[in-house]
């Protein structure tokens, strides 16, 4: 993990100076955005709440999902098994589901970050345990297109929602979508990896990133492990930080 010097900004958010990892130390020059590959979680990171959790709670036909959630949080089952079991309890027609998704807003700083990264020739990607159908609909409804997304897949069978897991890694059964593998794919070996996330499913990916923005369960994990990260509540913190890098 890079060395990070933290300060308080005028609005109380954390700011600081980033020094590049050893693979990028060339005459101790400051990190630039073109050196970076930026990865975002989706639920409760780009969206203001966990959409998957809300879907399960809102559309489940019983309360079985609660015990399944507890088993996942206690480490008894992985997120693939958790999602598969929870979505088996969900019932909603496709048109009603699309109407539900149309009402979900995203963090207002996310499109600003995307535009800024594009301008500075830095890559951005979403890695999520949600599905492409859900993510794509929400992004489209908020005027966002063209972002690379690695996620699970969703199919409809009348009022049943069926998840598929094309990025599941049998060697790491804790995760439904092996986010870490997307960070380590070819083409970004020479990049500084920035990761922004909030939950238990982000731990593996964030653990191999150079710079981490964290909140909620991910923040608690990093603090428990005494690892450096930046606390964020909204993506305003990330946006301001990226602007600082670009200066």
N, C-alpha and C positions, 0 to 999 in steps of 0.2 A: 504494500500500500504506500502511496506517496506521502511525503511529509506535508502536513497542512497547517497553516497558521490561521487561526480563527479570530475574527473581530466581530463587533456588533455594528450593523448598519443603522441608519437613522430610523428605519421602521422596526428595528428590533430583530431582524432576521440575521442569520450568520453569514458573514462574508469572509474572504480570506485570500491568501496567495497560494497558488498551486505551483509546485515544482515538478517537472516531468520525471517519470520513472527512469531508472538507470538506462534502459534501452534507448531513451530519447535524450539523454544528457549529452548535448553537443556544445561544448564551451559554456555549460550552465545557462544556456539560453532559456528564456521563458516559454512555457507551453503556449502553442497557438491552436485555434480551433481546427485548422486543417490537419493537425496531428491526431484528432479525436474521432472516435466512433461512439455515438450516443444511443443508449438503449433505455427504453421506457417500459415499465410495467403498465398495465391499463387500468384495471379496477382500483379505485381509490387513489390513483396516481394521476391519470389523465382525467378520469371522472371524479366527481366530488364524493362518491360513495361506492361501495362494492356492489356492482351491478349483478354479478352472479349470486351473491348472498341474497339480494333483494328479490331476484327472480325465484329462487328456491322458496323463500319465505312467503312471497306473494301468491305464487301459483301452485304450491304443493297441496295435495288433497288430504294430507294427514300431517302429523307432527314427527314422523320417523326421522326426518332430516336433522332434527336437533341432536339425537343420539349419534347419528353418523358424523355430524360436525364435531362433537365432543371426542369421538374416537380418533378423528383426524388430528385434532389439536393435541391429543395425548400421544400421538405417534403410533397408534395401533394400526392405522391404515394409511396408505399414501393418498396423494391428492387425486390420482386417477380413480381409485376405488371410491373415494369420497364423492367426487363429482358424478360418477356413474350411478351410484346408489341414490344420491339426492335427486338427480334429474329423472330417475325412474319414478319418482313421486310427483313430478310436475305434469300438469295438464293445462294446456292453453292452445287455442287455435292460432294458426300462423298469422292471420290478418290482425287479430287482437294483440298478438305478440309484437308485430311490427308497429302498431299504434303505440304500444307501451314504450318501445325503443325510441320512437320519434320525439318523446318528451324529455329525454335525457340530455343534459347539457354537459359540456366539457370545461375544464379549466381554461379561462380566457387567455392564459399565457401560452398554452400549447401551440396554437397557430403562430404566435409571435416567435416562439422558439424554432419552429420548423422553418419559417421564412428566414430567420437569422442564420440558422445552420446552412441552409441552401445557399444563401448569399456568400457565406464563408467557406463553401465547398466542404462541409463536414457532413458525414452520413448520420441518419437517424433511423431507428427501427423500433417496433413494438414487439415485445415478447410477453405472452400472456397465457394463463390457464383458461381464459374465456374462449369463445369461438370466433372464427372469422366473420360469420354471419352477424353476430352481435356487434363486434367491433366495427366492421365496415358500415353497418347501418347507422351507428351512432356517429361515426366520423363524417359520413356523407351528410347526415342531417345537420351537422355543425360546419359544413363547408370545407371539410378536409378530404383530400384525395392524394393518391400517389405515395403513401407511406408504406414501407415494407412492413408486413405483419407476419409473425410466426405464432400460430395459435392452434387450438383444437378446432375440430369441424363439428357442425351441427346439422342434423337432418330432421325432417318433420314426418311423422306418421300419424295423420289426422291431428289429434290434440296432444300427441306425445312428442317430446323433444329428446332426440337420441344423439349423444355426444360420441365422437370418434377421436382417436388420439394418434395422429400420424407422427408426432415427434416424441412419443414415449420412448424412454431408454430403459430397457430391461435391467441394465446394470445399475440403474439408479431409480428404484421403484417408488421413491418418495414423491417424485414429481410427475404430473400428468403430461406436461410439456417440458422437455429438458431444455430449460432456458440457457443453462450454461453452455450447451453444445452450440447454440446460435452465436454466442459471444466468441467462441473459440474457432469458428469456421475460418477457412482460408480467405486471405485477402485483407484481414485486419491484424495480422501478426505484428505489424510495425506501428499499430495505432495505440493510443492511450484510450482505454475503455472507460467511459462514464456510464454509470448505472443509476437509474432512479426508480425506487420501488418502496413498497410498504409492508409486505406480508411474509409469511412463512415460506411461500413458494418462490420467494426472491432470494432466499439465503444462499443457495448454491451459486447462482449467477453473480450476485453481488460479491460473493467471496473471491471471485477471480477477476473482479474489476479493479482498475487502478484508482478510480475516484467514485465514491458512492454518496448519493443523496437518499436519506432514509427517513421514514416516519413509522409510527405504530409498531407492529411486531418486529419489523426489520430493524428499526432503530433500537428497540430493546435488546435484540440479539447482538447487535454490534457493540452496544454499551456493555453488555454482559461479558463479551469476548474482549473488551478493551481495545477495539479496533477503531481506527479513524473513520469518520464519516461526517457528512453535513446533514443536520436536521432541516427538514422542510415541512411546511404545512400546505402551501400551495406552490405551484410551479413558478411563481414570481421569484422565489429564491433561486431557482435554477436559471431562469432567464437573466437575472441580474448578475449571476456568477459567470455565465457564458459571455456576457457583455464585458465583464472585467477581464476575462482571458483575452478577448479580442483587442483590448486597448494596447 
